Amino acid sequence: MDMEQDLVKVAAVQAAPVWIDLKGGIEKTVKLIDEAGAQGVKLINFPETWLPGYPWQIWMGPPAFAIKYFARYVKNSIEAGSDEEKEICAAARRNNIHVVMGVSERDGGSLYMAQWHIGPDGQVISRRRKLKPTHVERSVFGEGDGSDMIVNDTELGKIGALCCWEHFQPLSKYSLFAQGEQIHCAAWPAFSLYDKLTHGFSAEVNTNANQTYAMEGQCFVLQSCAMISQEIYDELVTTEQQKMFLEVGGGYSRVFGPDGATYGENLAPTEEGLVIADIDMNKIIMAKVAADPAGHYSRPDALALVHNKSKLRRVLSPQEAAEQVRSSDASDTDADEIAAQ
């Protein structure tokens, strides 16, 4: 096999969103996709809720502070199949590039923290929603379901994605490892929120989580991290107390290999751009020899994961409801059998 054929050029975006401005966000998105395409990138990963930007306002004070942004945020969230999505798809097709896009997805009267995977032909490969929004995010966003824990088999390899603190959910990670994930797209907001208040929000802790993810799953990880621009800071920080909550910058995009090594040239926390790297898929083979958590390095007789891949639906016909009950009974039986082992 020609080793050069196993090299994939990837990019992790590090930039400030055009905050709560979908039109401006689409324009910036297309420019970044074109920039990556011009450099031969085959996969570009964007930060969490890149469109229309992460709702940092929910962390900046009581609900009365955040609620004033809500209508504006909803109106600027993106809908599946919209003209805005078609612009992204056209950019992917024009550049022959895979795009994994972090969005606030508007569906009816609800919002979801989503990652959309668009293929190089401009067609949507998959849409997933964050399984469990974190802490006060639940005041804005709904939840995904088991059908969102997916890995897509592509010509580049098997590509999966998670948002933010989903990387601290061991079962969520294992569900992707078990599907043979080879390239993982991790989406994060800026690491300058609450950095002065808790180490758990720091760049060190969260970046280490993705480096560990690469080691645990023997895969490549594209960590894409947004930034706080001066414009976003000036809009959100209006009191002395709020100066403790947020800082300008916070960009820590990285590319990690299956041995935990860092690839590409990292940018300063206040610098916008792309972290671009050529990744060698053969390194996954070598890492799997040492440890494969869903293969030879597992003990399914002692520990096993039950993954309900059913899509959550709010309205069912009587026939569908009956089928769901039958499926649930089957799942209970499977769980009982696993427990009995």
Phi, psi and omega per residue, in radians:
M1 nan 2.363 3.111
D2 -1.232 2.009 -3.078
M3 -1.071 -0.544 -3.125
E4 -1.130 -0.468 3.123
Q5 -1.197 -0.304 -3.129
D6 -1.659 0.083 3.052
L7 -1.544 2.298 3.132
V8 -2.182 2.228 3.101
K9 -1.571 2.140 -3.067
V10 -2.186 2.829 3.131
A11 -2.483 2.392 3.024
A12 -1.944 2.158 -3.113
V13 -1.316 2.380 2.955
Q14 -2.262 1.836 -3.070
A15 -2.859 2.815 3.033
A16 -1.508 2.358 3.094
P17 -1.222 2.786 2.941
V18 -1.429 1.662 -2.783
W19 -1.186 2.195 3.135
I20 0.867 0.781 3.103
D21 -2.510 1.567 -3.027
L22 -1.085 -0.754 -3.130
K23 -1.055 -0.842 3.108
G24 -1.123 -0.621 3.124
G25 -1.141 -0.689 3.105
I26 -1.110 -0.750 3.133
E27 -1.049 -0.756 3.141
K28 -1.204 -0.654 3.119
T29 -1.053 -0.843 -3.124
V30 -1.077 -0.701 3.113
K31 -1.074 -0.730 3.141
L32 -1.186 -0.675 3.087
I33 -1.138 -0.749 3.104
D34 -1.109 -0.686 3.111
E35 -1.096 -0.761 3.123
A36 -1.155 -0.757 -3.140
G37 -1.067 -0.660 3.132
A38 -1.128 -0.385 3.136
Q39 -1.741 0.170 3.070
G40 1.416 0.279 3.133
V41 -1.208 2.441 -3.132
K42 -1.888 -0.227 3.109
L43 -2.583 2.170 3.099
I44 -2.134 2.333 -3.111
N45 -2.025 2.354 -3.116
F46 -1.892 2.775 -3.123
P47 -1.175 3.026 3.123
E48 -1.133 2.357 -3.123
T49 0.727 0.760 3.093
W50 -0.924 -0.678 3.049
L51 -1.893 2.071 0.002
P52 -1.726 0.546 -3.085
G53 1.888 2.642 -3.134
Y54 -1.190 2.482 -3.128
P55 -1.419 1.200 -3.110
W56 -1.034 -0.366 -3.089
Q57 -1.041 -0.458 -3.079
I58 -1.234 -0.268 3.122
W59 -1.742 -0.043 -2.939
M60 -1.682 -0.042 -3.134
G61 2.948 -2.897 -3.134
P62 -1.182 2.896 3.133
P63 -0.907 -0.564 -3.132
A64 -1.090 -0.492 3.095
F65 -1.298 -0.776 -3.052
A66 -1.306 -0.519 -2.992
I67 -1.128 -0.448 -3.109
K68 -1.186 -0.306 3.126
Y69 -1.623 -0.161 -2.885
F70 -1.144 -0.865 -3.111
A71 -1.048 -0.743 3.124
R72 -1.096 -0.708 -3.116
Y73 -1.173 -0.745 3.133
V74 -1.089 -0.811 -3.099
K75 -1.101 -0.484 -3.108
N76 -1.727 0.077 3.008
S77 -1.380 2.677 -2.973
I78 -1.679 2.559 3.096
E79 -1.864 2.525 3.059
A80 -1.096 2.379 3.122
G81 1.394 0.087 -3.098
S82 -1.339 2.930 3.067
D83 -1.059 -0.609 3.129
E84 -1.124 -0.749 3.093
E85 -1.091 -0.678 -3.129
K86 -1.090 -0.554 3.080
E87 -1.149 -0.702 3.102
I88 -1.153 -0.751 3.137
C89 -1.075 -0.695 3.127
A90 -1.124 -0.688 3.116
A91 -1.147 -0.688 3.095
A92 -1.091 -0.769 -3.122
R93 -1.164 -0.747 -3.122
R94 -1.077 -0.574 -3.082
N95 -1.782 0.028 3.141
N96 0.904 0.949 -2.975
I97 -2.391 2.502 2.970
H98 -1.373 2.361 3.123
V99 -2.160 2.156 2.991
V100 -1.926 1.958 -2.921
M101 -1.966 2.143 3.029
G102 -1.435 2.197 -3.078
V103 -2.432 2.721 2.810
S104 -1.577 1.873 -3.056
E105 -1.596 2.158 3.082
R106 -1.641 2.146 3.127
D107 -2.343 1.829 -3.038
G108 1.133 -2.200 3.139
G109 -1.706 0.218 -3.067
S110 -2.143 2.743 3.070
L111 -2.024 2.611 3.109
Y112 -2.406 2.489 3.050
M113 -1.434 1.879 -2.938
A114 -2.133 2.783 2.967
Q115 -2.231 2.076 -3.142
W116 -1.820 2.250 3.109
H117 -1.812 2.000 -3.139
I118 -1.920 2.272 -3.081
G119 -1.450 2.984 -3.109
P120 -1.180 -0.196 3.044
D121 -1.592 0.065 3.127
G122 1.444 0.123 3.130
Q123 -1.706 2.523 3.104
V124 -1.293 2.121 3.119
I125 -1.453 -0.757 -3.130
S126 -2.799 2.780 2.978
R127 -2.281 2.311 3.056
R128 -2.245 2.731 3.106
R129 -2.142 2.457 3.127
K130 -0.917 2.212 -3.019
L131 -1.101 -0.700 -3.118
K132 -2.532 1.772 3.065
P133 -0.960 2.585 -3.002
T134 -1.574 2.186 2.971
H135 0.902 -2.101 -3.049
V136 -1.249 -0.167 3.003
E137 -1.005 -0.466 -3.124
R138 -1.228 -0.174 3.042
S139 -1.424 -0.136 -3.113
V140 -2.076 -0.716 -2.918
F141 -2.006 2.593 2.984
G142 -1.469 -3.087 -3.042
E143 -1.871 2.680 2.970
G144 -1.488 -2.865 3.115
D145 -2.548 -3.071 -3.051
G146 -1.096 -0.390 3.121
S147 -1.232 -0.249 -3.125
D148 -1.472 -0.168 -3.129
M149 -1.560 1.432 -2.950
I150 -2.229 2.694 2.992
V151 -2.189 2.233 -3.117
N152 -1.678 2.245 3.118
D153 -1.514 1.936 -3.077
T154 -2.155 3.042 3.108
E155 -1.151 -0.323 3.099
L156 -1.495 -0.423 -3.031
G157 2.456 -3.023 -3.125
K158 -1.562 2.060 -2.982
I159 -1.986 2.233 3.081
G160 -2.217 3.060 -3.068
A161 -2.715 2.559 3.001
L162 -2.509 2.787 3.113
C163 -1.864 2.304 2.801
C164 0.811 -2.105 -3.023
W165 -1.355 0.103 2.894
E166 -1.073 -0.345 3.123
H167 -1.330 -0.038 3.014
F168 -1.888 0.195 3.108
Q169 -1.789 1.750 -3.032
P170 -0.993 -0.680 -3.096
L171 -1.251 -0.627 3.092
S172 -1.102 -0.769 3.113
K173 -1.082 -0.777 -3.077
Y174 -1.143 -0.555 3.128
S175 -1.095 -0.604 3.096
L176 -1.365 -0.699 3.076
F177 -0.977 -0.743 -3.059
A178 -1.196 -0.322 3.097
Q179 -1.607 0.166 3.048
G180 1.363 0.496 -3.109
E181 -0.963 2.348 3.133
Q182 -2.023 -0.600 3.070
I183 -2.202 2.143 -3.083
H184 -1.944 2.236 3.126
C185 -1.768 1.879 -3.105
A186 -1.777 2.211 -3.088
A187 -1.959 2.256 -3.081
W188 -2.371 2.650 2.902
P189 -1.420 -3.018 -3.120
A190 -1.195 2.503 3.091
F191 -1.569 0.648 3.077
S192 -2.094 0.159 3.055
L193 -1.543 2.171 3.095
Y194 1.062 0.304 -3.106
D195 -1.082 -0.558 3.134
K196 -1.386 -0.239 -3.011
L197 -1.788 -0.590 -3.102
T198 -2.594 2.345 -3.133
H199 -1.177 -0.400 -3.128
G200 -1.107 -0.366 3.115
F201 -1.689 0.053 -3.013
S202 -1.303 2.781 3.065
A203 -1.088 -0.648 -3.110
E204 -1.049 -0.886 -3.071
V205 -1.147 -0.820 -3.028
N206 -1.307 -0.592 3.040
T207 -1.170 -0.682 3.085
N208 -1.090 -0.557 3.114
A209 -1.097 -0.686 3.139
N210 -1.330 -0.568 3.051
Q211 -1.137 -0.704 3.087
T212 -1.157 -0.677 3.101
Y213 -0.985 -0.787 3.136
A214 -1.048 -0.726 3.126
M215 -1.210 -0.761 -3.097
E216 -1.122 -0.731 -3.064
G217 -1.690 -0.022 -3.058
Q218 0.841 0.981 -3.112
C219 -2.443 2.968 3.003
F220 -1.547 2.474 -3.141
V221 -2.128 2.171 3.017
L222 -1.751 1.810 -3.139
Q223 -1.619 1.872 -3.135
S224 -1.845 2.184 -2.990
C225 -2.226 2.270 3.103
A226 -1.326 3.105 3.120
M227 -2.337 2.746 2.987
I228 -1.669 2.007 3.064
S229 -1.413 2.911 3.091
Q230 -1.087 -0.611 -3.137
E231 -1.133 -0.756 3.115
I232 -1.138 -0.764 3.134
Y233 -1.031 -0.812 -3.094
D234 -1.117 -0.557 3.129
E235 -1.318 -0.630 -3.030
L236 -1.574 -0.532 -3.059
V237 -1.697 1.831 -3.060
T238 -2.144 -0.098 -3.133
T239 -2.319 2.887 3.103
E240 -1.105 -0.683 3.138
Q241 -1.086 -0.701 -3.095
Q242 -1.175 -0.321 3.067
K243 -1.123 -0.383 3.095
M244 -1.399 -0.284 -3.001
F245 -1.579 -0.472 -2.938
L246 -2.531 2.619 3.066
E247 -2.396 2.727 3.024
V248 -1.210 2.505 3.119
G249 1.759 -2.351 3.126
G250 1.517 0.221 3.129
G251 -1.480 2.147 3.126
Y252 -2.443 0.979 3.100
S253 -1.274 2.460 -3.067
R254 -2.545 2.803 2.939
V255 -2.212 2.140 -3.121
F256 -2.003 2.576 3.104
G257 -1.732 3.007 -3.084
P258 -1.162 -0.173 3.031
D259 -1.801 0.134 3.137
G260 1.531 -0.044 -3.125
A261 -1.224 2.661 3.115
T262 -1.672 2.384 -3.117
Y263 -2.046 2.626 3.097
G264 1.395 3.099 3.139
E265 -1.771 2.087 -3.127
N266 -1.299 2.626 3.122
L267 -1.737 2.746 3.038
A268 -1.129 2.671 -3.084
P269 -1.035 -0.334 3.134
T270 -1.857 0.156 -3.063
E271 -1.821 2.257 3.089
E272 -1.520 2.602 3.075
G273 2.768 -2.787 3.141
L274 -2.119 2.331 2.948
V275 -1.613 1.905 -3.040
I276 -1.918 2.415 -3.133
A277 -2.594 2.573 2.957
D278 -1.644 2.041 -3.112
I279 -1.860 2.415 -3.096
D280 -1.749 1.907 -3.072
M281 -1.130 -0.333 3.102
N282 -1.133 -0.402 3.132
K283 -1.151 -0.443 3.083
I284 -1.145 -0.725 -3.140
I285 -1.025 -0.803 -3.114
M286 -1.133 -0.665 3.137
A287 -1.188 -0.640 -3.122
K288 -1.160 -0.474 3.099
V289 -1.027 -0.657 -3.093
A290 -1.404 -0.740 -3.046
A291 -2.754 2.087 3.067
D292 -2.179 1.790 -2.964
P293 -1.161 -0.363 3.114
A294 -1.877 0.227 -3.127
G295 -2.321 -2.070 -3.014
H296 -1.201 -0.271 -3.140
Y297 -1.745 0.347 3.127
S298 -1.959 2.892 3.056
R299 -2.357 1.347 -3.081
P300 -1.119 -0.326 3.075
D301 -1.220 -0.422 -3.135
A302 -1.790 -0.681 -3.071
L303 -2.415 2.300 3.132
A304 -2.540 2.675 3.140
L305 -1.823 2.284 3.001
V306 -1.751 2.035 -3.067
H307 -2.000 1.928 3.075
N308 -1.483 1.866 -3.069
K309 -1.599 0.122 -3.129
S310 -1.186 2.511 3.093
K311 -1.466 2.267 -3.137
L312 -1.280 2.172 3.125
R313 -2.183 2.441 -3.075
R314 -1.512 -0.498 -3.097
V315 -2.181 2.196 -3.109
L316 -2.242 2.583 2.962
S317 -1.301 2.843 3.100
P318 -0.978 -0.666 -3.139
Q319 -1.161 -0.732 3.127
E320 -1.162 -0.663 3.116
A321 -1.099 -0.728 3.120
A322 -1.118 -0.715 3.120
E323 -1.128 -0.668 3.123
Q324 -1.117 -0.682 3.099
V325 -1.114 -0.759 3.110
R326 -1.073 -0.726 3.118
S327 -1.124 -0.686 3.124
S328 -1.119 -0.731 3.105
D329 -1.087 -0.690 3.119
A330 -1.133 -0.701 3.131
S331 -1.121 -0.695 3.108
D332 -1.089 -0.694 3.117
T333 -1.112 -0.762 3.098
D334 -1.045 -0.769 -3.121
A335 -1.101 -0.701 3.127
D336 -1.110 -0.694 -3.141
E337 -1.139 -0.705 3.111
I338 -1.109 -0.755 3.138
A339 -1.091 -0.656 -3.113
A340 -1.168 -0.522 3.126
Q341 -1.161 nan nan
